[in-house]
Structures are given as C-alpha cells and as structure tokens.
Amino acid sequence: MENFQETSNFIWQIADEILRDDFKRGKYPDVILPFTVLRRLDCVLAPTKELVLQRYETLTAKGLQNLDGQLRKAAGKSFYNISKYDFSKESKETEKDPNKISQPLLDDAKNIGKNTINYLNGFSPNMLEVIDKFSLRTTINTLDSKGLLFLLIKKFSEVDLSPDRIDNHMMGTLFEDLIRRFNEQMNENPGEHFTPREVIRLMVRLMLRGDEVALQQQGVVRTIYDCACGSGGMLSIAKEHIIKNINPSADIRLFGQEVNDETFAVCKSDLLIKGDDRDADNIKPSSSFSADGHEGKQFDYMLVNPPYGKDWNKDEKKVNEETGKGQRFEAGKPRKNDGQLLFLQHLISKMKPVSEGGSRIAIVLNGSPLFTGDAGSGESEIRRWVLENDWLETIVALPSQMFFNTGITTYIWILSNRKPAHRQHKVLLVNGAATYKVKERGKEKDIEVFAQKMRKSLGDKRNELSEGHIQQLDDLAFEFKEGEFAKIFDSIDFGYRKITIEHPLRLNFQVSPERLGRLETQTAFMNLATSKKKSEAAVAEIEAGKVLQAAILEVLRRLDSKLYKDRKQFEKVLETALSKAKLKLSAPVKKAILAALSEKDETAEICVDDKGNPEADGDLRDFESVPLKEDIYTYFQREVLPHVPDAWINETVRDEKDGEVGKVGYEINFNRHFYEYQPLRPRSEIASEIKALQLRLLSVFEEMGH
C-alpha cells in the first residue's frame, strides 16, 4: 500500500470481509473508526513500547506513585500504554525473545476479549477520554461474543500506520475519507461533510493575509478556534501554515469543539499523537450551542465549516435563553432547519475587542445565508446586524463540486472587527465560481476559471484548487480592486426597504340567488342559529335565530336585482329595507351580508371608510424593495405611480428598529452582481438542430416499424 488511498481501501474492505451479516452497515463506522485509531496509536507507540514497560516495572517495584510524567518521557510522546499487549503480528516460536515484555494480542486467541480490554485500560488518562468516547469496551465485548475480534485485530495488524509511512496530515485525510465513505453509504445529510484540504488552505490564507508582520514578532502568541472542528483539519492546517510559512517560533494555541463523539475522539487523539497536549485539552465535546466548551473565551482567529441545512431543535432551549441584546445570539434566530447563521453569531460573540487586537473569522456557508429570508425575517436581521456593524470584509464564491458529499456552490465569508481604513463600510465580492465556455466535440462546455478537474472523483467532489488558484483568489481578496472577478460595494448597497403598496378596493353589489346562497355560508350569519349549550334556553335561542335568518333573507329577496357600483348607495338601500322590516342587526351580520352580496369590479367606485379614505384591496396588495440609498417616495413616484395612478404606500407598516415606513432587509444576491447576459443562439442554428433531431426520430421509428 503505497499511499493513503490504498490504505483507506484496505481498511474499508475489512468492514465487508469481517462485519457483514453480524453488524448492520450503519454500525460499521462504530467498529472500523475506533480500531483505525487504536492501530495508529499502537504504531506510534511501538518504537518505545518495551522501554515504557521496563520503566513501569522498575518504578512500580519501588512503590512510586504519580508515574505519568516519567512514562511520557519514556514513551517520547504525550501519551503511553502500560499494557503488555499490542497489535503486532503473532509471534513464531523461533522469534520469541525471553527479555521482551510486550506480547501480541493474537498470541492468546482464547482470551483475546479480556486481553484487549486490558490493552485499552493500559492507556494514559488523557487517551482514555478518547477510548470512552468511542464506547470501545462495549464494541469489543460484542465482537468477542460473535467470534470476530481475533479476525478484526489480525486484519488491522497487517496495516502499517506508523508515522514514518503515513504522516499526521495524511492520517487526517485517511480518517476523513473513511468517514465520508461511511456517510455516503448511509445517505447521511449532505451538509455533514468534511472540508477538502485545499479549501482549508484558502480559508487560512484569506484569514491571515495582512497579519504577517504582527505574526512575525518575537514571542507572539495567538489563539485559533473552530466551534465545529470535526477531526481537527482546519485547526491543524492553520497552525502549520503560521509555523512553516510565517514564524516558526510563534506560540499558536488551538481551541475546538465537536458534537460527534467519534470525530471528537479522532481529533483529540490526532493532537495527542502530535504531542500537542495543551491543544488536545482544549478540544471539547458536545454542541457548541447548548454546551459551549469555551464560554467566556475570546480568540484571535476563528474558522469553521458548519453543517448546512441542519436543524437546531436540540439546542433550541439554550439558544432561546441567549437570544437578545448583548447576548451570544444578539441578532436573532434563523429558521429551525438551518443553523448556519447561529454558528456565525457564535463566532462573532467570541471576537476580541479592537483594543485587545480584534479578531478575524473565516466561515464556509452555502447560498442560503446570503439571501434566504424576507425583510424582517431572522436571516435578514442577522445579515443586517453583521453589515451595519461593518464586520463583513469579503465573500469568495468557491467553484462548484468542491466538497465530498455535496455539489452545491459554497462561499467563504471573511469577517473582522479591525478592518483597515480603506475597507471600512465596504464589502468585496470575489467570483471564484466563474467559468468560461469552450467547444468540445461540437458542444459548449463550462470550464472553471479557478479550479481544475480531479483525476478521480471523491464522492461529489470533482474539482480541486491548485496552489496557483489559491494564490489567485487570495490576491484578489487582499488587493481590493475592481475587476472581472472582483467587485466592491458599500455595506449599505445590500440593504433595501420593503414598502407595502396598496390598491383601492372596488366592489359592486347585487341581490341574486347565487349571492344569497353565499350568505348562508357566512360564519356570522350561520352563528345566528347555533349554540354550544344544550339547555332549553339555548334551544329557544336557536329557534329565534332561525326566524331572524329567514326574515333577513325575506327582506333581501324583496330588493330589486339592480347592480350597484357604489357601496355607500347600496348600504343606504339596505338600511332602509331593514328599517322598514324593523330588523336591527349586529355589525358582524351586516358585514356578512355585504361580503356575500359583493364582487370585485374594476369599474366600480372606490370603497371608502367613515373618514373618506380609500380602503385597500388585500388581494391586490403589492410590495416594492427600495434600495436604502434611495428615498422611498421618489422611487414610488418614478416606478409605481406611472403604472398604477391610484396606488399608495401603506405608511402603517414600519420597521421595528428605526420606526421608518417599510421594513428594512438585507440580502447578498451574489449571482446577480456577476451575471453576464448570454445572447440567444441564431435561429438558423436552432432550426438546424431541430431538423437533425427530427431526422433521427424518423430513423428510429422506421427501425421500430421493421
């Protein structure tokens, strides 16, 4: 196995070879992932295993306690294992060394279950948390009871996961590849995916660009945080970039949180393998919404790729408690089925004050947070909060088909509370999703400008960023210049005021059999002869109501069938008739009569209220979105009145925050800003294609006829 993909394939095949029939496919990752971690740990500790065991025997023989530091030193790692068992291959009689303390688990098939538990219990305390998150003891007992444990360990003993063969970076990729394949097999939510390494590198570059001088200072300390860190790829790559490319002596401290137990265990074990004890301790389990593992902390840099389209019902109670002015979710809540903008607010709440150096954020989001939600909605209010506080610096659209489990277009948002002066109150959009057309075999094909096709697809991932593409996009974002792929806007350009346009109500009235029939279905009219009570008085009340209903219908039938186009005129006729019949009706019943006997009529007179003001027709109500930079009345005069002279702005609909007419909304319609009109093809070309298709169809029909 020459590369990680071959190793991943080998481990993937173990599941079908050994677990099939005894485990459901949905349970495969519960076995394969923790055993992959165990095998990795075993390979990492193998060179010093004997030394650790010898040291442990010597120290315990002296009756010493608190051996953790001594054993770490002997292992040369931040963790160790004091069990005599390991994952090495079975010993042959001729190979047995009487001085060797360690023993392969495979040497004692009869007691392999008990010995494997002993092996787990031999890990240092910091690694036992990882073991517990995998629920490995239960899994081992199940495997042993089914007679599969020996076979599984035998297979894993054949996989060489030693660091000199598979480095930490490659190991992280291997874990993510396995998890991706398991998720695909189980048709998991496409939002639950891992971020390709080249996308992370771009995010890191965008987030750190311009901070190089500050990061190069002697003794510089910086914190990096990921609130949905998965297996830790973003944190590791960000730290590696600073150490390798900016300042080898920088003190970079990592912080993260991961809700999934298995990926949390993978992340923490990876950091422990690297010897990053402090960073490993800073990785917390559970949801960052309902159980913030870093409550009260603030960070220099933050980056995350949150799940797309995933509901936050489980976190609702805590989110509601922390929604409002000055709280973590200050701007409000998005819809329940998508928590992306909650992640954004969570990160913003952890920005350092500008007086302490401020913070920068890189977050990957899909298109929904850009434009979902009308003015006044949760999503729009969150965008408004971000833009009016001038935190949004840049949005880079990524090429399509960049992620393993989804082909949708995604966007990297860069935010900061310390924007340089020339970028304040400005937002840069970079169109990294741009394409150009080429003709291939007579057909036009779209080619990505900032991506290249992969030699072999990985799930839905068919495109990748080269180092050149990363550099180009990073330069476009940093240089802050207008061009074919970059556009600069004022923050307010994304805001609009949604005004309500009313049209007058015009009704005609007529007493006809059809309209009288409608009256009998009007609720207020029907309620005259109904009662929820069952007493004698209620029965009498119902009978009286029936009499009143009949009297009303009789009065109406006596009216002529003339068509009235003026409501005031018809109301006078109706009142006169009811008065002559000595019928006094309640306002709801009168309203029911008018509703039943009326119909919309564009030629009728405008209906007015008691003050002479025109009444609005709810069915004709319309809305206009007016850019915040423009006066709504100027816009109305220019865009609406020439087409609808009797329309007016409903001034009772006002924004809750500024009290002005119309509701304020914000949206970032990325595609509209980079739209390029594509002219229609010539008619002759289309006609030629249609003719060719017709000939092909005729040929097919002729063949079917034979």
Buried (B, 14 or more C-beta within 10 A) or exposed (E): BEEBBEBBEBBBEBBEEBBEEBBEEEBBBBBBBBBBBBBBBBBBBBBBBBBBBEBBEEBEEEEEEEBEEBBBBBBBBBBBBBBBBBBBEEBEEEEEEEEEBBBBBBBBEEEBBEBBBBBBEBBBEBBBBBBEBBBBBEBBBBBBEBEBBBBBBBBBBEBEBBBEBBEBBBBBBBBBBBBBBBBBBEEBBBBBBBBBBBBBBBBBBBBBBBBEEBBEEEEBEBBBBBBBBBBBBBBBBBBBBBBEEBBEEBEBBBBBBBBBBBBBBBBBBBBBBBBBBEBBBBBBBBBBBBBBBBEEEBBBBBBBBBBBBBBBEEBBEBBEEBBEEEEBBBBBBBBEEBBBBBBBBBBBBBBBEEEEBBBBBBBBBBBBBBBBBBBBBBBBBBBBBBBBBBBBBBBBBBBBBBBBBBBBBBBBBBBBBBBEEEBEEBBBBBBBBBBEEEEEEEEEEEEBBBBBEEEEEBBBBBBBBEEEBBEBBBBBBBEBEEEEBBBBBEBBBBBBBBBBBBBBBBBBBBBEEEBBEBBEEBEBBBBBBEBEEEEEEEEEBBEEBEEBBEBBBEBBEEBEEEBBBBBEEBBEBBEEBBEEEEBEBEEBBBEBBBBBBBBEEEEBBBBBEEEEEBBBBEEBEEBBBBBBEEEBEEBBEEEBEEEBEEBBBBEEBEBEEEEEBBBBBBBBEBEEEBEEEEEEEEEEEEEEEEEEEEEEEEEEEEEEEE
